[in-house]
Amino acid sequence: MKKRWRIRPHNPQRINALSHAIDVPAFVAQLLIARGHQDPHQARDFLDARLSGLRDPNDLPGMPQAVEVISRAMAAQKRIVVYGDYDVDGMTGTALLWQCLKMLGADVGYYVPHRLDEGYGLNEDALKTLAAGGASVVITVDCGITSIDEARVAKELGIELVITDHHQMVEELPAAAAMVHPRLPGSSYPFGGLCGAGVAFKLAWALCQRACGARKVSERMKNFLMESVALASLGTVADVVPLVDENRIIVRHGLLSLKERPTLGLATMMRVCGLADKRSFDSEDIGFTLGPRLNASGRLGQAQLAVELLTTQSEERAQSLAEYIEELNSSRQSLERSILLAANKQVKNQFDPIGDAALVLADRGWHAGVIGIIAGRLAEKYHRPVVMISIDELGIKPASGSARSVPGFDLCQALTHCSEHLLSHGGHAAAAGLKIAPERIDAFREDFCEYVAAEITSDNQVADLWIDAEAPLSAFTLSSVGQIEQLAPFGQGNGRPMLCATGVDLAEAPKRIGGGGRHLALKLSQHGTKMRAVAFGGGDWADEMSAVGKPLSIAFRPYINEFRGRRNVELQLADWRPAGADD
């Protein structure tokens, strides 16, 4: 879909003032100001991202009560179970909290529900099984804040329930022994953007402080926490929470820890997937390499194995698990390509992606573990809220749906409006899940699309592409792009800078690459400067670009590509148009 290019305005006087105040190049100062950091002290704190910028874990709402319940259980040698979620955020948080409790001498195990059989969050059958196995305390990670009925069941079973979560709350809170959440009602914690693994990291830190009887922990526990920040950074990037404030600090130092002191399992997985020889890691290594592999295990019902990989002390087991998860990821990619092809065909044949306010797609046999990824890709492609629904082959079980939104549209509110058609639903404003009887899908589609049409204007159905500045290709050297890297880690809320250039020629015909030709590789030329570019998901542009027959305007993100010891500046192409074309 066509995007609306918007070049950010800039003030030369403010740029020069900040550049001199904190001794950075003017271009870096311009990018800092565009991100809201024009105060010199604030800008310097942003660039430095020191570990000392993390707030004391006991300031997190509900933390003192949770530490008390857990510490009391450890002292009495009661059985504790860490109950996680099956995505990267939940798995990494589960692994680090289990390791912490193990280190502190607790009788502890972990449990991750099966995505397809049990679904998200706490469930009564699992709690009954855990209670029968002797569990006295259950600590949730990345789930539980809406588990009203399950909390009641836990209490009836004699389980003390400690909930750690970051998801959106409902009006009623569970009756748990303790709850840790950055946005608990009545609290004033200044940063509500922590992910589940971030909250778990803070709990582990607070438990270490309690064990040491001081804010400063022992050397052994300090080393453990520095290893754990790598796990927390994986969950933070993979859960696509804003990389600002404490999240930025966690990811900045987590990436260093990932390189310098990875767990055995992570080191093995990085070796298997080809990351081990990189000189340093960035957030894209998590977002596009490590995260998808861990997520593949959860999406295909093997999340327990990913947690085992993250916690194992056996080199042989780590190698076996890493290789198996690599195979799962290949299977996940194959499933995605197949379902994406079918979904695009359904959009083309049955719907109007321009006229329809939203897309609600459904089919039998779509794997419920990967439809969320496809929904996200279609939402980005068509700039519409998208719901993908997987119908059981036999039509016996309720259908499972995954929804993805566009900026400014709250999926949770939309699903609540349409709840009469649904068996259940939950999630974030940007991503949500649902259960629905197959015979209700058509009525839900009509109601959902009608609601979206009333809430989103036609102007909002065109994606805005915000561009930081225009510059020639010759400006992007190893030195200048290295300066841009001062703003890393990049991700949600702190995107890699977007630039544009005009009068760019194709030096060679574009080439489709990747599975199914989904991506595009290009050689670009401008005033004698030639550069390689890749358009992820841009395979469909190949023929159209070749047919233009004149120079192009391009929007892109520059980055440094490392391959076999060589470092080159390349471009990630985000959009293009014939030179001189109007918005």
Order of alpha helices (4+ residues) and beta strands (2+ residues): beta-alpha-alpha-alpha-alpha-beta-alpha-beta-alpha-beta-alpha-beta-beta-alpha-alpha-alpha-alpha-alpha-alpha-alpha-beta-alpha-beta-beta-alpha-beta-beta-alpha-beta-beta-alpha-beta-beta-beta-beta-alpha-beta-beta
